[in-house]
Amino acid sequence: MQPMRTRKTDEASSSSSSSASSSSSSSSSSKRWRYDVFISFRGEDTRKNFTGHLYVALKEAGINTFIDDDELRRGEDIGAELVRAIQGSRISVIIFSSRYADSGWCLEELVKIMECKRTLGQIVLPIFYDVDPSDVRKQTGSFAQSFHKHRDTDHNKVQRWRAALHEAANLSGWDLRNTLDGHEANFIRNIIKEITRRLNNTYLHVAPYQVGIDFRVQALSECLGVGFDDVRIIGISGMGGMGKTTVAKAIYNEFYDRFDGKSFLERVREKQLVGLQKQLLSDILKPTKIKVSSVAEGINVIGKRLGSLKVLLIVDDIDSVEQLDALAIKHDTFGQGSRIIITTRDEHLLNTLEVDQIYRVQPMEEEEALELLSWHAFKNGSPNQGYFKLAREVVDYCGGLPLALQVLGCFLGTRSIGEWESTLGKLKKIPCHEIHNQLKISYDGLSDDYERDIFRDIACFFIGMDKNYVTQILDGCGFFAEIGIKVLLERCLVIVDEKNKLMMHDLLRDMGREIERAESPKYPGKRSRLWHPEDVKSVLINKSGTEEIEGLALNLPSIEETSFSTEAFTNMKRLRLLKLNYVKLTGEYKYLSKNLRWLYWYGFPLEFIPKDLCQTNIVAIDMQSTSLRQVLCTDSELLEKLKILNLSHSHYLTQSPDFSKLPNLENLILKDCKSLSKVHKSIGDLKNLTLVNLKDCQMLKGLPKSFYKLKSVRTLVLNGCSRFEILDEKLGKLVSLTTFLADKTAITSVPSSIVRLKKLEQLSLCELKRSLQLPPSLRGLCSLTHLSLSNCNLNALPKDLGCIFSLKRLYLHQNSFHSLPNLSGLSNLITLSLDDCNLTDDAIDSMNLGSLSSLCNLGLRYNHFHTLPSLSGLAKLENLYLDHCTNLREIKDLPTGMENLFASHCTALERMPKFSEMPPENVEIDDSPKLIEFPGLDKALNLGMSLSMKRRNNISDILLEEGMLQGWNGPTQLILGGSDIPQWFKHVGEGGQVHFEVPLGCSLTSLAICMVYCSCDAKLTTSSFCVINHTKCASFVAKINFLGASSEDFLWLGHLSNYELSLEGGDSVDVLAEIPGFWVKKIGIRLVNDKFINEKDSFDICYSIPYLSPQRRFSVDVDDDDDNKDNEDDESDDNDDDNDEDEDEDEDEDEDDDDDDDDDDDDDEDQDSTPPKNKV
């Protein structure tokens, strides 16, 4: 036997196979499989010769084989008994003969077989009997003739047949033509030998339906690197029910026969240590029996007996270090080439072990989740008619958790639509018991009540809130939150996203909330945490609260007039957390708990905070969008424990509170307090103050002098304080300051003492009302990484700016500099923006830009220099922006490997640099009418450079008129000025459609496409080409990006690889352009026979869609973003927008406050990450 593909592919086909249980005995296997082998064949071709001989050989080998004896198959639909036979067979053997595809019956069998491979783990082995596997894969040769006979068959069915043939032909199998003598008897002996080996293999049962497993196995296989001699320990982590064990079993089936010994230790958490040691030794050394009487002895024996063996060991569901130690899980315990895989819900254990890599199992994508649910519920890959919307709702509820999809699918499978609706309604109040119990294992495994309380508090109140903010509050409750949240992260019970927000899977949230509900199902007032509006209203209206209540949240719409009496809180003596949105309370606040730590009240209706509302134990007062005019009463008590005060968007507040009552305040957030004109001088007594956010306090003119003596402040935000004028000379005494943001203020000078801020990392003074005067030196800012001085009327910079060696991002755009200092010392600078700075040749030369060795992004737009100095030494440069440099005549040498060069509207530009072996990926030089030299352009285009040159010039004329592009075969896109399709495009159609036929004998590699178009509106749009092969009843779509905003005619040129299209001689083809907002005037096609530079990498490579007959209109929805959904917790959706950002103390605060600084941020985004989005 000669497998046609690599062993890896062969193993992949068997990796999803399964027997009945992890013990995998032959008896248990027989219970699952009715047959060992199912044979699919076309009787007229092979029944009386090869297939007959193979069937006899299988029977003689004792292999239980199903073969269809019906010689007169009619039609295309296969019977129910045949479907059951396919589903009940462990292996399917497909005998591809020359006329196999003539039979619709055979093709339907094949579709069902491939479906069983993907969902049931069936092993599929193709045999190519005197037929080329390529003909099967591409439906060429005799298979093309067969499909011509099916031209009137339903196109969706034909597409399924084609896909099944393509998939089956890619599997490892046998090609009779590759046997040395073509002798069928030897050929059949090899097949019997392989089938016998497969049947004798001990496979673990993976899952009833293995949707999505192959992708995860492939990803984990790359981590494993089986075949290398090193010893690797790989961890698989994820929340309960995510499929960790399933993936591990599939990996075991994929690779176990490549090792000297193998062992799968399942559910380790539930077993005794000595028993685990015995099982490990028995699995690997069988039939030898090893006696182990103690854990210590077992560790010693494992090290001695397995140290020279190459083993595959999978340890499933560990929850303690003792288990790892007992199994001697170390790199030096096992022989070379060994692989150890550990699955756990506790990632801390993997970090303790110092595993080589951690594979985190992610939730299923929506479509594969729908398919898995459908298999369990409907025994089909998609929902039954009438159930689609309900199935989507169940998928949304499950959040991609395979366990939940399986449990609910099985439960709902035979039920009516009404029962589905009722179940979904019930799930919103009470989680599924089976799912709840499985997820609760992680919760039960938490080591103490502090960790469990933190989890439950987050599940009920804090999802979507800043981690630092929540940590301060929970620390105030005495919960040791820093380590507690860390443990929850390691146990996969919470997530911290890229914005430092605490997030949680919806089902984990529901599990946490169900723990609360189960405390007292019928009497909400006896639960410890209340969050459901109806429960909370009931407790408040009936005054049925008890001492058990520790937290309460109620969100009401702003228009609701309902009010509640404060007496309802009388018995809630242990209330720690209170979150109210637009809630009105009447009565005295003395009834509120003295134990209150967190008071969040959005839309607080009173003009001052009553004395008895501010309890002495309170840690955080978060009152946004209030009617406050005064914060505290003069006789308010001392709030010694208060750390967070957030009164943002309180538009009537004229001055800050007297901070003498808040001695330990750490975070002060008064954003958008439009009437605030004064900050109380007692702020200077706040020794622990770290964050001050006064953004958009438009009446504020300054800070009291006492403020500048604070040594703890790390972040000061004054953005949008449009009347703020003076920074005190004592600014330098804020020795802990790391972030200072003062954009859009009236500041005119920066005191020289700023150089004493040795910890300052970010300084931003942009869009100032008046000219800014900087100190003569900034050299002392030794930690500064981010400096923004854009649009503040600067004409000079400190001469020692180039000595701030720590600087990484420097934004100076929209100033008018007379001269600039030498910047050569900025060896760590990544981004430099000098757009619109009136730069001349002298200024550009004085900076010594060519020495900025770390520079990735350089912006020089809207300047006046004539020549750009050589930048060839900037090895890391990715993006260069030169647009609207109207005096620029020449661009000299550029570094290799750049991503983008933007030089549009450089109307004097004459010469481009010569690009080397690695030209930029994208070049835009629109509106450069004087361009005459572009050396090496033809080579650069063939090497993959995309070019946009919309206005006609000498270069574009050469490209089009002299035929330079006739031999172009690069995987790129060109946009040129012009209104005529070049003459070498032989097939031209008016409007957005062209028809052609592929000549017989043509070996096609790609389609060159040219289009004349102009835009009807200015919107950027994602657009598509549709290629319709009428001969094969197949359709494909390829997406591309276009530029709009012009009524002129342009030419778009590009290639579409034939790799996916598989166009062949005799095919009748239409190409259609669907470009919303554009008028396509003409489209031309040229058939390319030359080798395509990258046959898999033309513009977004096409994907298959149902065949579009001539009567069907092509219309593809190209907007993939409309269906995105917000998955944040319902309880954090209302009014958390400010709270989510206000408590960030360092970088997160900076990012949030920079959101409004349009020019600076836009430039930052354009230059520091990716090129502008309106690029090809």
N, C-alpha and C positions, 0 to 999 in steps of 0.2 A: 504493500500500500504506500502510495506517495501523496501525503497531504498537500493540497495546493496552496495552503496559507500557513502562516506561522503557528507554532504550537500555542502561543498566547491566545490567538483567535479560537483555536480548537478548544482550549480549556474554557474560554469564555462561554462557549456554547453549552458546556456541561456544567458551568458553575452554578447556573440557576436550577439544575436538576435537583430533585429531592426525593427522598424516601419518606417513610412514615414518621419516624421519630429520631431523636438524637442517638439512640442506641442502634437504630438502623439494622436490625436483624432481618434476615431474608423473609421470615414469616410475617413480620410487620409490614414489610415491603409489599408482599403479595396482597395484603388487605387493601392497599391503596390502588395498586395497578392491576387491572384485569388482564392485560397482555404485556409481554416483554417488548414486542416489536409490532409496529404497524407499518405495512408496506404500501406506499403510494406509487402507482405506475399506470401507464396507458397500455391496456391489454393488447390492443392490436399490434403494438410494437414489440413487446417483450414477454407477454404471458407464457408463450410456449417455448421460450428459450431461456434467456438470462433470468428473468423473474422467477420462472418455474424452478430453475436449478437452485437459485438462492433460497427459495422457500423450503425446498427439500433439505438443503444443507442446514438451515436454521432448525427445522424440526428434528433432524438427526442429532443436532447438538443439544437438544432438550430445551430449546428456546421457544416459549409460548408465543406464537406469531399469528397476527390477524392479517388475512389477505381476502380481499373482496372477490367472491367467486362469480359475481354477476358480469357476464361477458357482454351484455347488451345494455350498457349504461345509457340512459336517455336524458337529454336536457342538461341543465347546469346545476340544479339544486340537489344537494346530497341529502340522504335520508337521516332521520333522527338516530337510527341504530348505528349508522356509520359515524356520526358525530360522537356518539357515546364511545365507540371503539377508539376513535382518535384520542379523546380526552382520557381514556382509561389505559393508554399505552405509555410505557416508560420511555421508549425510543421510537421515533418515526424515521423510517428509511425512505427517501424519495429517489426514485429512479428516473432521472431526466433522460428521455430519449428524443429523437429528432422531431417527432410529432406530438410530444407530450402536451404542448400548449394548444394543440388543436381542440382538446377536450375541455370544455367549460367545467365539466364534472371534476376533472383532475385539478384544475386551477382553484376551484372552490375548496377541494380537499387541502390543497397547499395553503390557502389563506387560513383555514382552521388550524392546521398544523403549526404555522408560525405564530398564531395567536396563543396556542397552548405552550409553545416554547417560552413566550414572553410572560405569560401569566401563571402557568402551572409548573414551570421549570422542566418541561419535557426536553429530552435530548433529541436533536435533529441532525441526521447524517445524510448528506446528499451524495448520490452516485451519478456520475456523468457518463452515460452509456453511448459511446460514439457521438458525443456532442461537445462542442467547445463551451467550457464554463462561461466565457465572455459572451457567447451568444445568448446564454440563459440570463446573465446579469443585465445585458443591455437590450435584450430582445431584438437581436440581429440574426442574420442568416435564416435558418428554417423557422426560428421563433418570430421573426418579423413577418414571415409569410403566414404563420398561424394567426397572428394578431390582425392581419389584414382581413381574415375571415370573420373576426369579431368586431368589424368596424361598425356594425349596427347595434351592437350590444350596449347596454346602459354604460355611460362613460365612467360613472363612479365605481361600478363593478370592475371595469377594465383597469382603472387606476389601482384598485386593491390587488388585482392579479399581478400587475407590473411590480408593485412594491414588494409583494411576497416573493416573486421570482428574484428580484434584486437582492433581497435580504438572504434568501436561501443560497444563492450562488456565491455569496461571500463567506459562507461557513466552510469549515474544514471538512473535506470528504475525500472521495476517490474519483480519479479520472482514468477510465479504462485505457485511454490512448497512451498514458504514461507508464503502463506496465511494460517490462522489458520485452516480452514476447507477445503481449496481447492475449495471453492464454486465460480464458475465463475461469477455469478451475482454480488456478493459483490466485486469481483476482478475488474469487468468492471465498477461498480459505482465509485470505487477509481480512476480509470484511467480517467473517465469523469470529476470527480471533479478536478484533477490536470490539465488536459488540459484546462478546463474552467478558472482556476486560471491563467494559463499562458497566455491565450488569453485576459484576462481582464487586465493584467499588462500593465502599461504605460511605454513602452520602448522608449528610445531615438534612433533616427536613427543615427547609428555610422558612417558607410561608405558604399559605394556600394560594395566594395570588401575588406574584413577585413584581408588581409594578414599581418602576423606579429603582430597582435593585442594581441593574447593570451599571448605571451611571455612578452610583456610589462605590461599587466594587472597583470600577476603573480608577476612580480618584484615590481610593485607599491603596490600590495596587501600586500606584506610583510612589506612595510613601514607603511601601514595604521593600521595593527593589529586590524581589526574589531573584536569586541567581548570583548575587554578589556575596563575597566571603565574610563580610563583617556580620556581627551579631546586632540585630536591631530590636528595640523594644518600642512598640507603637501603642499609643493610647487612643481609645475611642470614647468620647465623652458626649453627654447630652442629657436632657431631662428624661424622665421616665416615659416610656411609650413611644420614643422617637425612632426606634428601630436599630438600636446599637447591637443587640444580640442577633437580629436578622442579618445585618451586614456582616457581622463576624462569622456567622454560619456560612454565608455565601462565599466569603473569603476562604474559609476552611475547605469547602468543596472545590474551589478554584485551584488551590495550591497543594493540598495535603500529600499528593502522590510524588511530590518533588523532594520529600524529606525522608531521612532515615526513620524517624518516628514522629508521631503526631498525637496530640491530646486536646480535647475540647472539654474544659471544666466549666459546666454550666451552673448558674445560680450559686456561685461560691458563697455568697452572703448567708445562705441558709444551711451550710454544711460545716461539719467539724473539721478541724485542721488536719488531724492525723488521717482521717478518711480521704481528704483531698490529696495528701501526699501519696497514699496508697494508690489512688486512682491514677495519678500522674505517672507513677512508676509502672503500674500495670499496663496502661495504655501504650507506653513507649517500649517497654521491655518484654511485652507478652511474647511467648507464653510463660516466660520466667516469672515466678512469684517472689516478691520481696516482702519480708516481714518488717513492719515498723511499729514500735511500741510507744514512741514518744515523738513530740514535735522536733526536739533537738536531734534525735536519731534520724528522723526523716530528712531534715535539712542536710545532714552529713551524707546520707545515702544518695540523695538527689545530686549533690555536687560530684560525688565519686563516679556514679554510674552513668550520668548523662553528660559529663563534661567533654566527651569526645564525639558526641553524636550531633548531627545536624537535625534539629527538631523544629516542628511547628507546634507552638503551645498557645492556646487561646484560653484566657482566664476571664470568665464572664461574670460581671456584676459584683466586683469587689467593693467593700465599704470600710476596710480597715487596713492599716499598715501591717498588722499581725499576719494577715492572709498572704501578703506579698513576701514577708520574711519567711513564713513557713514553707512557701514554694520556692524559696531561694531565687527570687526573680532578680537576677543581676546579669550584666553583660558577660561576666567571666564564668558563669555557671554552666553554660551550654556550649556546644561545639560550633566551629566556624560555619557561617551561613544560616544559623538558626534565626527564627523569627518568633518573637513573643508579642502577642496582642492582648491588651487589657481593656475591658469595657467597664465603665463606672459612671455613676452620676456625680461623683465627687472629684473634680479636676485637681483639687489640692493633693490627692494621693498620687496622681501622675506627676505633678511637679516635685513632690517629695522624692519620687523614684528617679527623677531626671530622665524621663523617657526621651527617645530621640525625636519624636514628633507626636503631636496630638491632632487627631482627626475629629472635628466637631460635627456631629450629624445634624444637618439642618432640616427644618420642616419641609414637607413636600410642596412643590409648586402646585398652583391651583388646578391645572389641567390634569396632572397625574393623580392628584388627590381625588378629583372627580371620578377618574377612571377606577381607582382602587375602591372607592365607595360603591361604584356601580357594579363591580364584580361581586362584592359581598352582598349587595342588596338585590341585584337583578340578574346575577350570573351572566353579565354581559359588560362590554367595555364602556357603555354609555347608558344613561338613564332611560327607563321606559317612557313611552309617550304619556305626557301629562305630568311627569314627575321632575322635569328638568329644573324648574325654578326651585322646587323644594329641595332637590339634591344640592343645588348651589348653596342654599341656605345652610344645609347640614355641613357642607364643606367649609363655609365661612366660620361656622361654630367650632369646627374641629381645629382650625388654624394649622392645617398641614400635619397634624399628629397622626401617624399611621394607626396606633392603637385605637384612638377614638374613631377613626374612619372604619376600622374593622368591626369594632363593637357595635356602633350605631348602624352600620350597613347590615350586619347580621340581624340585629333587632328589628329593623324597619322593613326588611326585605319583602315579606309577604303581606305587608299591611296596606290599608287603603290610603287614599290621599288625605281623608279626614284624620286618620290616625297619625299620619306624618305631621300634619299641622298641629295636632294636639301635643305630640311629643316635642316638637320644637318650642311650643309655648311653655311646656313644663320645664324644658332644659334651661330656659331663661331664669327660672326661679330655683330649680333643684338640679344639680349636675347628675349625670349618669353615675350610678353607684359603682359600677365596675371600673370606669375610668377614674373616678374619684379615688377609689382604694389603691389603684396602681400608682397614681401620682402622689398620694399621701405617704408612700413609702419614703420618699425623699424628705418630706416634712418630719415624719416620725424619727428619721435618722439624725435630726439636728440634736446637738449635744446638750442644750440647756434651754430654759424658758426664755432667756433673753433673745436668743436667736429665733425661737418660735414667735415671740411677740413682735420682733422686728419684721418677720415675714408677714404676719397677719396685718400689722399696721400698714405696710406698703401695699398689700393686696387690697385693702379697704379704702386707703386715703391718699397714698403718695405716688401712684403710678403716673409717670410723665413729668415728675418734678426733679429738680436738680439734686444730684446726689449729695453735694456739700450742704445744701440747705436742709435736706432730710436728716443728714448725719447730726447736724447741730441740734435739731429738735429732739431726736431720739436719744442723743447723749444727755440732753436735759431731762429726759425721762429715766436716766440711769441705766440705759441699755447697752453701753459700750458698743456703739453703733459702727465705729470704724472697722473693728474686727468682725462684728456680726454681719455686716453687709458683705464683707469679703468672703465669709463662709458661704453666704447665700449665692454669691457669684460662682464660687467653686462647685457648689452643689447644683448648678444650673437652674436655680430657683428664681433668680432675677438676672437682668441684663442691664449693663450701663452702655448707652448708645454713644455715638460719636459726639453728641452735644452734652454729654455727662448727665443725661436724664436716666432715671431709674425706670426700666420697662420690665414687663412680665408677660409670658404667654397667657392668652385669654383663659385657657383651661386651668393653668396654675392659679390665676386670679380667682377663678370660680371655685377651685378647690379650697383656697384660703377662706373665701367668703362662706363656703358651705360649712367649714369648721365652725364659723361663728353662728350660722343659722341653726346648726345641729345642737348647739348649747341649750336652746330653748325654742323648738320649732313653732310652737303655738303662741308663745308670749315674748315678743321682741324686746320688751323692757327688761328681760332677764339675760339678755346676751351682752357680751363685752364690747361689741362694736356694731354700730348701726350705720348703714349707708344707703339702703333702699328707700326711696322717697316715701312710699306708702307706709313702710314700717316706722320710719322716723315721724311722719305726720301723726300716725296712730298713737305713738308714745307721747308726743308733745300735746296732742289734743286731749288725750285721756289721762295725762299726767301719770303714766304708768311706769316711768323710769325707775330703775333700782340702782343700788350700789355696784352692781355688776358692770354697768356701762362705763367703758374707758374711752371710747371714741364715738363721735357722731358727726355725720355729714349730711347736709341737705342743700340741694340745688333747686332753686325756683326760678321761673322766668321773671324778668324785671317788671312785667306788667301785672303779675299776680298780687292781689290785694290781701291775701291771707296773712294773718298775724297770729303769734302764739304768745302765751303768757310765760314770763320768766319763771313762774312758780313750778312749771313743768320740770325744771332742772333741780328741784329741791332735793330729791333723793339720789341724784347722780353724784355722790360724794367722791367717787374715784375718776371722774371725767378728766382725762388728760388732753384729748385732742378734739377740737371743735372747729368744723369747717362749714361756713354758711355762705350761700350766694343769694343775694337779694332777699334775705329773710328779715322779716320785721318782728321784733320782740317788744312786748309791752310789760311794764312793771319794773320792779327794782332788780338790779343785777347782783344783789347780794346772795341770791339763790344759786348762782353759779359756783361750781366747785372751786375750792381753794387749791385744788391739785392741778388746775389747768396749766398746761405747758405750751400749747399751740392754739392761738386764736386767729383763724383765717375768716375774714368777714368781708366779702366783696360787695360793694354797694351799701356800706354801713350808712344808715339814714340820719344819724344825729350830727350835730355841729361840734361836739366835743366828746371825748371818751370819758364816760362817767367814772368816778373814783372807784366804785365797787366792781367795775368790770375789769380793771387792771389788777389781777391777783398777783401776789408777791412771788409766786413760783413760776410765773409765765416766762417762757424762753423766747417765743416769737410772736410778735403782733404783725399780722399781714392784712392790712386794710387798704384795698385799692378801689379807685373810682368811688370815693366817699363824698359826703357833704360836709366834711370837717372844716371848721374855720379855726379851731384851736385843738391842740392834741390832748393835753392833759390839764386837769383842774389844778389850781394852785395848791390845793390841799391833798393831792394824790400821794399815795404811799410810795416809798422807795422800791423801785423794781430792780433789785440787785441781780436777778438771774436773767434779765432780758438781754438777748444777744442780737436779735434781728428785729428791725423796725422798717416796715415797708408801707409807705403811704402814697405810692405812685398814683398819678392821675386824679389827685384830690385838688381840683381846680380852684377851690375857694380858700385853700390854706395859704396864709400870708407869711407865716414865720414858722420856723422849726420849733420843736418843744424845748423846754429847759432840760438840758441833758444831765443836770445835777441829780435828777431822779432816776437816771439810767446809767449808772456808773460803769457797767461792764458791757456796754453795747459794742458789738463787733461789726455789724453790717447796717449801714444807713442808706436806704433807697427812697429817694423822693423824686423820681422821674416824672416829668410832665406836670409838675405842680406849677401851673402857669402864673399864679399870683404870688408865689413865694419870693419875697424880696430880702429876707434876712435869715441868716443862720445864727442861732444863739451862741454867744461867746463861750458858754460852758462846754461847747464841743471840744475845746482844748483840754478838758479834764478827762476825756475818754481814752484811757491808757491802752485799751485793748482794741480800739477801732482799726479795722483793716480795709473795709470797703466803704467808699462814699460815692454814690451815684446821684448826681444832680442834673442829669441830662434833660434838656428842654425846659429848664426853669428860666423862662424868658425875662423875668423881672429881676433876677439876681445879678447884682453888680460886683460882688466880691465876697470873700470869706473873711471872718474875723481873724485878727492877727494871732489870736491864741491857737488857731487851727495849725499854724505852721510849726508848732513845737511838738506835734504828735510824732512819735518815733515808730509807731506800729502800722500806719496806713500803707497798704500795698497798692491799692487801686483807687485812682481819683478820676471821675468822669464828669466833664463839664461840657460835653458836646451839646450844641444848640442853645447854650446860655448866651443869647445874642447881645446882652448888655454887660456881660462880664468883661471888665476892662483891665484890671490890675492884678498881676501876680506879685506877691510880696517878695522882697529881697531874701527873706528867710525861707524861701522855697527849698533851699538846699538842706534845711534841717529835717525834712521828711526822709530820713535816711533809709527807711525800708521800702520806699516807693519803687514799684516795678513797672507800673502802667499809668501813664498820664495822657488822657485824651481831652483835647480842648478845641475841637473843630467847630467852625461856625460861631465863634465868639468875637468879642471886640478887643481882644488882647493885642497890644501894640509892641510889647517887648518881653523878652525872656531874661530874667535876672541871671547875672553871671554865676550866682551861687548854685545854679543847676548842675554844674560840673561836680558838685559834691555828692550827687545821687549815684553812688557807685553800683547800686543794684538795679537802676532803671533799665528796663528791657525794651519798652515800647513808648515812643513819644510821637504824638500826632497833633499838629497845629495846621489844619487845612481850612481853606475857604474862609479866611479871616476878613472882617469888614475893612480893616485898615492895613497899611504896610507894617510888616513885622520886622522888628530889629532883633537880631540874634546877638548873643555875647561873642566877643572876639575869639573865644576858644570853646570847643566842645570835647576836647581830648580826654577829659576826666571821666566821660561816660563809658567806662570800660566794659559794661555789661550790655550796652545798647545793641539790639538786634534789628529793630524795626523803627525807622525814622520817616515820618510823613510830613513834608512841608510844602505841599502842593497848593497852588492858587492862593498865595499869601503875599504877593507883591514884593518878592525878594529880588534884589539885583546883585547880591553877592552872598557868598557862603564863608564860614570860618576857614582859614587857610589850612588848619589841621584836621579838617573833616576826614581826610584820607588816612588819618592815624587811629580812627576808631575801628580797630581790627576785628571786633566782634560783629560788626554790622553785616546783616544778611539781606535786608530789604530797604531800599532808599527810594522814596517817591518825592520828586522835585518838580513835577510837571506844572504847566501853566504859571510860570514865573518869567521874568525878563532879566536874565543874567548878563552883566557886562563881561564877566570873566568867571572862570570856575577853577577850583584848586585841583592839584594833581591827586587822583584817586587811586594811584597804583598800590597803595598800602592796604586796600580793602580786599584782601585775599579770600575772604569768606562771603563776599557779596554774591547773592543769587539773582536778585532782581533790581534793575535800575531803570527808573522812569524819568525821562527828560523831555517828554513831549511838550511842544509849544513853549519853549524856553528861549526863543530868539538866538539860538546858537549859531555862531559863525564858524568858519574854518579854524580860526585861531582858538576859539573856545573848545571846539571838539578835539583839537590836537592837544591842548593843555591838560586835558583830563587823563591822557594816557590809557585809554579804554582797553587797548590790546593787552594790558597786563592783568586784567581782572580774571584770574584763572578759574574761579568758581562760577562765573556769570552764566546764567541760563536764559534770562529774559532781559532784553534791552529795547527800550522804547525811545525813539528819536523822532517821532512824527512832528509835523508842522514846524520845522526848523529851516534855517537859511544857509547852511553850509553847501559847498559845491561838490566836495569830494569826501567820501567816507574813508577814513584810514583803514589799513589792513586789520582785519579781525581774525586772521587765520590762526592766531595763537589761542583763541578762546575755545578750547577743546570741548567744553561743556555747554556751549551756547546752543539753545534749542529754538528760540523764537526771536526774530529781529523785526522791528516795526519801523518802517521808514515812510509811511504814507504821507502824502501832501508836503514832502520836502521839494518844493517847486524849483529850487536852484540846483538840486543834485544832478550832476552830470555823469558820475561814474561810481559804481560800487566795486571796490577792489576785492582782494582775496577774502573768502569766507571759510570758516572751518568746515570740516567734513562732518556728515551725520546730523546736520540741522534738521529740525522738523518743519519750520515755517519761515518764509521770507515774505513780508508784506511791504510792497513798494508801489502801491497804486497812487495815481495822480501825481507822480513825479514827472511833471510835464517836460522837464529839460533832460531827462535821463537818456544817455546815449549808449553807455557801455555797461554790460553786466559782467560779472566775473566768470571765469572758466570753472565749471563744476567738475570735481574729480570723480572717482569711482563711487562716492557716496553723496549724491546731490541732496538738497532738501527734499522732504516729502511733498511739500506744497509751496508753490511760488505764485504770488499774485502781483502782477504789474499792469493792472488796468490803467488806461488813459496815459500811456507813455508814447506819444506820437513820434518822438525823435529817436527812438531806440533803433540803433543800426548794428550793434555788435552783441552777439550772445553766443560766445564760443562753446562748443560741446553740447549744444542744446539737444541735438538728435540723440546723442548717447544718453544724456540725462533723462530724456523722455522714455527711452527703452529700459532704463534702470529703475523706473517707477516714480518719476517726478510728475506730480500733477501741476498743470499750468493754467492760469487764468490771465488772458491778455485781451480784454474786451474791445479796446479801441484799435483799429487797424493801424499797422505800422510796417516798416520794412521787414521786420522779422516775421510777422504773421503772413505777409505776402509771400515770403520765401517758403514758409511752411506749406501754404496752400497751393501756390502757383507752380513751384518747382518740384512738387511731389515728394518733399522730404517726409511727409507723413504717410506716404503710400506704403512704406516698409515698416512703419511704426507698429510694434507689437507689445508694448508695455501695458501693465495692468493699471493704467491711470486715466484721469479725465482731463480734457482740455476744454477751455472756453475761450473762443476767439471772436473778434469782430468779423462780421460777414453776413451775407444773406443768400449765398448760393452753396449748394452741396458740391463738394469737389468731384471732378469728373471720374475719378477712379472708384467711386461708389456706384456699382452697376445697377443696383435695385433702388429706385427712388419712388416714394409715394407722397402724394399731397396730403396735407393735414397730419394727423398723428398716427397714420397706419401705412404699412408697406407689406406687400406680399412677395414671396420668392419661393423657388423650389431648389433644393440642394441637388446639384448634378450627380448622376450615378458615378461611383468611383471616387468621389471627392472625400479626401481625408481631412475633415474640418477640425480646426483647433479652437477657433473663436469667431465671433461676429464683431466686426468693426461697425460701430453705429455713429452716424452723424445726423444732427438735428438742427434745423433753423427754428429759432423761437424768439419770442419777446414776452415780457411780463405784462399782465393785465392789472396787477396790483403789486404792492411793495412788500408783501409778506413772504418770509422765508417758508419754504414748504418742502416736505419730504415727498418725493415723486417716484413713479414706478414705470418700468417697462414690463409689458406682458408678452411672452413668446408662446404662441399657440401652434403646436404641431398637430395639424389635422390628420396626418397619416397615422400617427400613433395615438390620437385622441388624448394628448397630454398638454398641460398648460403650466407655465412657470412664471414667477414674478421676481424681478430684481429691483431693489430700492436704491435710489440715489438722492443726493442733496443738490439743490439748485440755488442760485442767487436771483433775487427779484429786483424790483425797484428800477426798472429801465424800460422805456418804450422802444429802444433801438433793437435791431436784429442782432442776434448772436448765433455763433455756431457752438454746439456742444458735441464733443467727440469722445468716444470711449469704447472699451472692449467688453464683450460678454463672453466668458469662457464657455466652451462646449462641454466642459467636464460634467456638469449636471444636466445640460440640455440633451446631450446624446443625439444631436441631429446627424442624420446619415443620408447617403445618396437616395434620392427618390422622395424624400420628405417634403410635404407641402406645408409652408410655414407663413404665419402672419406675425408681425411685430407691431405692437401698439404702445403709444406713449400716453400715460395718464399723469398730467402735471397740473394740479389745481392752481389757478391763478396765472397760468401761462397760456399763450397761444402758440401752438406748434404748427408751423407753416409747412414744413417739409421734413421728411425723415428718409435717410439713406442707409443701405446695408451693403457691406462688402464682406464676402466670405474669405476668411483668412486660413491659409494652409500652413503658414510658417509656425514654428514652435512658439507657443505662447510663453512669456517670461514666467508667469506664475499661474498655472491653469486653475488653481483653486482660489485665486485672490483678485478677481476683477471686483468692480464696485459691488456693494453688499450682495453676495452671491445669491442667486435665485433660490426660491423654495417652490415646491409643487403646490398647485391649487387644482380644484376640480376642472376638468376639461371645459373650455369655453367654445361651444359650437358657434358657427357663423351667426346664428340667430341671437346668441346671448351677448349682452353688452358687458364690456370689461369695466369694472368699477371696484377698486380695492381701497378699503379703509386703511389709510397710512398713518393715522394718528393713534399711536399705541398708548398714549398717556391718559386718555379720557376716562379709562375704567379704573384708574388707580384709586384705591380706597384708603381712608385713614383708619388704621387699626388701633389707635390709642384707646385706652380705657375710657368708658363713658363718663366716669366720675371726674376725670381730669380734663375733659373737653372744655368745660365752661370756665372761662375767665382765668385760665392758667397761663395765658400767653405772657403776661408780665412776670409772674412768679417764676416761670420756667427759666427766665434769663437773669432776673435781678440778683440772684444769690451767687452767681458765678464770681469768684474773687479775682481770677487772673485772666487767662486767655479767653475763657468762655464769655466773660463779661465784655472783653474787648471786642470779640466778634459780634456780639449782639448790638453793641452800641455803634459799631461801624456800619451797621446795615443801612443807615440813613445817609451816609456820606457818599453821595452818588459818584462823583468824579473819581475820588480816590479809590473807592471800592471797585468801580468798573475797571479802572486801569489795573488794579491789583489782580482782579480776576482774569483779565485778558492776558496779562503778561506773566503771571506767576503760576498759572495752572495750565490752561489750554488756550489755543487761539480763539478769537471771537467766533461765535456760533454760526455766523453767516459766512462761513468759508466752505469751499468745496472739500 
